[in-house]
Amino acid sequence: MKVAEITFGYKLKADVLKCDPQAFVDKVIEISRCLYINPHWLMVVMELETAGTFDPAITNSLGYTGLIQFGTAAAADLSITTAQLRKMNALEQLDYVYRYLKPYTRRMQKLADVYLAVFFPRAIGRHDGWVLQTARLSPERIAKWNPGFDVDKNKQIQIWEIKQKVIARVRKDQLKNIA
């Protein structure tokens, strides 16, 4: 698949990726095959997590870094630091994206599941009305930390809200790729 054919391929810039865009797309396709997911889904997730840049060094205000916004705990689970991830080019960082997502292989049945594997793994495969929460994290706290996902502003985030926000990132002419 050529760069222009993959979802958000038009956003891939060699100077930001710090590698060849075609090599990046080829690797996205390769790891997606290994994960049994649609490569367009992985592109949508990385586009959202990097604020549309695909910058492997991008870091948010909470310190999450890279193509899928690795936190310090997730990085440590992969025997690396967020500082090391920041220094990688996008092609190198895809190895860690794969390693992070590998435990969820075959559980990721749709785009929302791939996003949830990155954002809130407990929610993978849950119904649209399921509220994001844990024994230690209340729905209100999760919504406060992620206000962009609280579509109906009821101080909780449900799966349908995640789906709506993720799909909204995709141009209409590319929706066929993620179905």
Secondary structure by P-SEA (a helix, b strand, c coil): ccccccccccccccccccccaaaaaaaaaaaaaaacccaaaaaaaaaaaacccccccccccccccccccccaaaaaaacccaaaaaacccccaaaaaaaaacccccccccaaaaaaaacccccccccccbbbbcccccaaaaaaacccccccccccccaaaaaaaaaaacccccccccc
